[in-house]
């Protein structure tokens, strides 16, 4: 494992300092940003979406689609990008996918995606940073 793949463990104060307030609430406390508020909903250039908490690559832009749900959505994550857990916060089970490197909450994955993967990774935009491909 190289240093870029190492697990990142910070105390709460360090996460607060590292992240803006909304990203901190989403990534560290499983909050949800309001739908249709992320500028990343309108981002369609080639590139990579990375974790806003640690910079780990998560999704390639060509896997993004408009799910009409108000959050950036993807049909496939990069290999090893996420762990999964079962979230019971809404009484019924949902599959949460925290970042494998820093444990930051990104959203939930559903089995109603439009492609052959069948997946819809519904991601909080504040939990992502977009890195465009170099021309």
Backbone bond lengths (Angstrom), bond angles and torsions (degrees), N, CA, C in turn:
res aa  C-N    CA-C-N  psi(-1)  N-CA   C-N-CA  omega(-1)  CA-C   N-CA-C  phi
1 X - - - 1.459 - - 1.525 108.14 -
2 X 1.320 116.77 130.23 1.464 117.20 176.52 1.529 109.40 -88.19
3 X 1.327 116.54 170.91 1.466 121.02 -176.00 1.517 112.58 -60.32
4 X 1.350 117.82 -29.60 1.461 120.56 179.75 1.523 112.17 -69.18
5 X 1.337 117.76 -18.37 1.455 121.73 -179.22 1.525 112.74 -99.61
6 X 1.320 117.99 -4.27 1.455 121.68 -175.77 1.524 110.96 -65.30
7 X 1.317 115.66 142.62 1.456 121.17 176.69 1.520 109.34 -62.24
8 X 1.314 115.92 137.96 1.459 121.85 179.02 1.521 108.57 -104.98
9 X 1.313 115.90 120.80 1.455 121.81 177.87 1.519 108.13 -124.93
10 X 1.323 115.99 116.37 1.462 121.87 179.10 1.522 109.01 -126.05
11 X 1.326 116.60 154.64 1.464 118.36 173.93 1.525 109.14 -78.40
12 X 1.313 115.46 169.79 1.456 120.51 -175.04 1.527 112.77 -58.54
13 X 1.311 116.96 -40.64 1.471 120.29 -179.81 1.523 111.30 -62.52
14 X 1.322 117.00 -39.50 1.469 120.67 179.13 1.525 110.95 -67.09
15 X 1.345 117.82 -39.35 1.468 120.07 176.70 1.523 110.62 -64.59
16 X 1.339 117.56 -41.31 1.472 121.14 178.12 1.523 111.35 -60.24
17 X 1.315 116.13 -38.87 1.459 120.34 179.88 1.526 111.55 -72.21
18 X 1.311 116.47 -35.07 1.465 122.44 -174.86 1.528 113.12 -76.16
19 X 1.342 117.36 -32.22 1.462 122.42 -170.98 1.528 112.00 -112.67
20 X 1.341 115.71 151.62 1.464 117.24 172.16 1.535 107.22 -71.27
21 X 1.344 118.35 161.35 1.467 120.47 -172.24 1.530 115.31 -55.56
22 X 1.326 117.63 -42.45 1.465 118.53 -178.77 1.529 111.52 -69.65
23 X 1.328 117.23 -42.69 1.467 120.22 177.47 1.524 110.27 -62.43
24 X 1.313 116.96 -38.86 1.469 120.67 177.30 1.532 110.27 -59.03
25 X 1.337 117.54 -47.87 1.459 120.59 -179.22 1.527 112.05 -62.38
26 X 1.330 117.11 -40.13 1.466 120.66 -179.71 1.531 110.57 -72.19
27 X 1.322 116.87 -54.72 1.462 120.56 -173.69 1.525 113.54 -68.83
28 X 1.317 117.78 -37.13 1.465 120.16 -173.57 1.520 113.97 -101.72
29 X 1.361 117.92 -19.22 1.461 120.15 -176.43 1.518 113.47 -130.60
30 X 1.333 116.86 16.59 1.460 123.48 172.96 1.527 113.94 58.66
31 X 1.326 116.91 30.69 1.467 120.37 173.70 1.529 108.54 -71.57
32 X 1.313 116.40 172.36 1.460 122.43 176.85 1.523 108.64 -128.50
33 X 1.330 115.79 129.06 1.468 118.13 176.03 1.529 109.36 -72.95
34 X 1.313 115.99 156.90 1.456 120.26 177.64 1.532 109.65 -62.55
35 X 1.342 117.52 139.82 1.467 119.65 178.27 1.516 111.52 -63.84
36 X 1.319 115.21 152.61 1.470 124.91 176.51 1.526 113.62 64.84
37 X 1.338 117.77 20.14 1.463 120.25 179.74 1.524 113.00 -105.27
38 X 1.313 118.29 -13.61 1.458 120.65 -176.21 1.520 112.29 -82.91
39 X 1.335 117.18 128.40 1.470 119.95 173.71 1.530 111.92 -61.28
40 X 1.324 117.41 -20.19 1.469 120.20 -179.79 1.526 112.44 -71.12
41 X 1.321 117.18 -14.50 1.468 118.78 174.41 1.522 110.76 -60.24
42 X 1.320 116.84 -30.60 1.465 121.77 -176.83 1.526 113.30 -102.02
43 X 1.303 117.51 12.85 1.474 122.02 -179.74 1.530 109.17 -92.05
44 X 1.344 116.28 118.87 1.467 120.44 -177.48 1.524 113.08 -129.64
45 X 1.320 118.48 10.60 1.468 120.68 178.55 1.528 110.19 -73.98
46 X 1.343 116.63 157.52 1.464 119.61 173.54 1.522 110.02 -64.83
47 X 1.308 115.98 141.93 1.454 119.56 179.06 1.516 111.32 164.23
48 X 1.321 114.46 -162.39 1.461 121.81 -177.20 1.517 109.02 -130.61
49 X 1.310 116.28 136.86 1.458 122.46 173.03 1.523 106.72 -94.09
50 X 1.327 115.40 128.06 1.465 121.42 -177.82 1.518 108.99 -119.31
51 X 1.329 115.61 162.62 1.459 121.97 178.19 1.523 109.45 -67.63
52 X 1.324 117.13 129.10 1.461 121.40 177.97 1.524 111.56 -69.29
53 X 1.307 117.35 -17.55 1.458 120.61 179.97 1.511 114.13 -84.81
54 X 1.343 116.37 -38.77 1.469 118.65 -172.97 1.522 114.20 -133.81
55 X 1.332 118.24 -7.63 1.460 120.92 179.25 1.517 115.42 83.37
56 X 1.320 118.31 5.61 1.471 120.42 178.93 1.527 109.93 -64.79
57 X 1.339 118.47 134.57 1.466 121.08 175.87 1.531 110.07 -65.90
58 X 1.336 116.65 132.45 1.461 121.36 -175.19 1.522 114.16 -119.67
59 X 1.340 116.61 -47.11 1.462 121.60 -175.88 1.522 109.98 -139.10
60 X 1.329 116.97 145.72 1.461 121.44 167.83 1.532 107.43 -88.80
61 X 1.322 115.81 144.76 1.461 121.57 -176.03 1.522 112.97 -58.98
62 X 1.328 117.84 -32.69 1.464 118.99 -178.14 1.532 112.59 -68.90
63 X 1.328 118.29 -9.31 1.467 122.21 177.31 1.534 111.54 -92.99
64 X 1.333 117.05 -0.12 1.466 122.34 -179.35 1.525 109.57 -83.73
65 X 1.332 115.81 144.89 1.463 121.13 174.82 1.524 108.88 -148.00
66 X 1.313 115.92 161.60 1.460 120.93 178.54 1.522 108.50 -89.54
67 X 1.318 115.85 105.29 1.457 121.34 -178.65 1.524 111.82 -86.58
68 X 1.342 116.83 -8.08 1.451 120.08 -178.65 1.518 113.49 73.05
69 X 1.334 117.23 14.45 1.467 120.94 -176.76 1.526 112.85 -97.96
70 X 1.346 116.94 -11.67 1.452 119.85 177.87 1.516 115.37 99.23
71 X 1.318 117.47 -3.39 1.458 122.45 177.70 1.524 109.26 -125.98
72 X 1.335 117.81 151.55 1.467 118.87 174.34 1.533 109.82 -55.72
73 X 1.319 116.24 132.99 1.465 120.90 -177.36 1.523 110.35 -128.17
74 X 1.328 115.12 146.00 1.459 122.60 -176.14 1.522 108.50 -137.37
75 X 1.327 116.11 151.56 1.470 118.92 179.31 1.525 112.89 -100.49
76 X 1.339 116.61 -4.68 1.466 118.89 -179.80 1.528 109.26 -160.65
77 X 1.321 115.61 135.37 1.464 121.47 175.74 1.524 109.34 -95.74
78 X 1.323 115.71 160.66 1.462 120.12 173.68 1.528 109.26 -67.90
79 X 1.339 117.84 147.70 1.456 120.38 -178.42 1.534 111.95 -56.57
80 X 1.330 115.10 132.84 1.463 121.28 176.57 1.510 115.31 75.54
81 X 1.339 118.08 5.06 1.470 121.02 -176.38 1.525 112.76 -69.04
82 X 1.316 117.09 -33.21 1.460 120.78 -172.86 1.513 112.31 -131.43
83 X 1.318 114.38 154.72 1.457 124.20 162.24 1.532 104.18 -99.60
84 X 1.300 118.53 167.34 1.463 119.51 174.18 1.524 109.29 -128.98
85 X 1.319 115.00 148.93 1.459 122.01 176.42 1.523 107.58 -139.56
86 X 1.308 116.56 162.40 1.458 120.70 175.30 1.517 108.37 -95.63
87 X 1.310 115.29 126.92 1.462 123.68 -178.98 1.527 107.57 -107.17
88 X 1.326 117.10 123.85 1.464 122.91 179.79 1.530 111.64 -109.04
89 X 1.335 119.59 16.52 1.466 122.00 -174.86 1.525 113.64 -60.50
90 X 1.317 118.75 -26.59 1.470 121.31 -179.45 1.525 112.17 -105.21
91 X 1.320 118.40 25.38 1.458 126.27 179.18 1.529 112.00 79.42
92 X 1.316 118.05 -41.83 1.461 120.45 178.27 1.532 108.76 -99.17
93 X 1.326 117.46 152.80 1.469 119.30 -175.66 1.527 112.77 -74.53
94 X 1.340 114.66 139.00 1.464 122.20 172.25 1.518 106.77 -130.92
95 X 1.326 116.04 153.15 1.455 120.61 178.60 1.518 109.12 -94.10
96 X 1.326 115.38 111.96 1.469 122.02 176.93 1.522 107.65 -89.51
97 X 1.344 116.69 148.79 1.464 119.21 178.67 1.533 111.11 -129.95
98 X 1.331 116.76 88.82 1.465 119.79 175.50 1.529 111.53 -75.22
99 X 1.327 115.20 153.07 1.460 122.16 177.68 1.527 109.87 -58.28
100 X 1.322 116.89 131.98 1.465 121.02 179.81 1.526 112.14 -66.97
101 X 1.331 118.04 -25.68 1.463 120.69 -177.10 1.528 112.52 -84.93
102 X 1.344 117.43 -46.31 1.471 118.91 -174.31 1.522 113.94 -116.24
103 X 1.327 117.59 -5.64 1.460 120.40 179.38 1.513 114.31 77.98
104 X 1.336 118.18 6.29 1.460 121.41 -178.65 1.526 112.15 -67.23
105 X 1.327 115.15 137.64 1.471 121.95 177.66 1.529 109.59 -71.28
106 X 1.328 116.36 131.85 1.461 120.99 177.56 1.517 112.33 -113.61
107 X 1.297 117.59 -38.78 1.453 120.70 -178.72 1.511 110.33 163.67
108 X 1.336 114.47 -150.33 1.461 121.21 -178.61 1.524 109.03 -131.50
109 X 1.324 115.09 149.20 1.462 120.44 177.18 1.521 108.32 -108.81
110 X 1.326 114.05 134.89 1.457 121.59 -178.42 1.528 108.83 -120.11
111 X 1.315 116.31 160.35 1.465 121.25 -177.58 1.524 110.97 -100.92
112 X 1.341 116.48 42.49 1.466 120.36 -179.56 1.525 111.83 -126.51
113 X 1.325 116.38 26.10 1.456 120.85 -179.64 1.516 112.43 -71.58
114 X 1.332 116.24 158.89 1.463 121.30 -172.55 1.530 115.87 -85.69
115 X 1.335 118.49 -5.97 1.463 119.49 -175.85 1.524 110.68 -108.72
116 X 1.311 115.84 -177.00 1.460 120.30 -178.48 1.528 112.99 -64.82
117 X 1.341 118.69 -16.30 1.467 119.60 176.51 1.528 110.26 -72.52
118 X 1.339 116.70 -27.52 1.454 121.40 -177.51 1.520 113.84 73.87
119 X 1.330 117.77 -1.40 1.461 121.57 -174.81 1.523 111.79 -95.33
120 X 1.336 114.24 146.82 1.468 121.85 169.71 1.525 107.34 -132.60
121 X 1.333 115.15 98.93 1.453 121.07 174.65 1.523 106.35 -80.20
122 X 1.317 117.31 108.06 1.457 123.68 -177.79 1.534 106.67 -95.46
123 X 1.326 116.70 104.18 1.461 122.32 -167.96 1.520 112.43 -109.46
124 X 1.314 116.85 136.36 1.460 121.33 170.95 1.527 108.25 -66.03
125 X 1.327 116.82 126.42 1.461 120.59 -179.44 1.518 113.34 -61.84
126 X 1.343 117.87 -35.49 1.474 120.05 -179.00 1.522 112.13 -68.76
127 X 1.320 117.17 -14.15 1.457 121.50 178.27 1.531 111.53 -86.23
128 X 1.343 116.04 -4.78 1.469 121.76 -176.84 1.527 111.32 -117.12
129 X 1.310 113.80 157.16 1.460 122.23 167.67 1.532 105.25 -133.50
130 X 1.329 117.18 136.52 1.464 121.75 -179.25 1.521 109.78 -96.36
131 X 1.331 115.34 131.27 1.468 121.46 176.82 1.526 106.54 -118.16
132 X 1.353 117.69 107.03 1.460 119.64 -178.59 1.524 111.23 -68.21
133 X 1.330 115.15 148.76 1.464 120.25 173.37 1.524 108.94 -63.80
134 X 1.302 116.17 148.25 1.466 119.74 175.34 1.517 109.20 -74.80
135 X 1.305 116.86 139.33 1.471 121.22 -177.27 1.518 111.43 -74.18
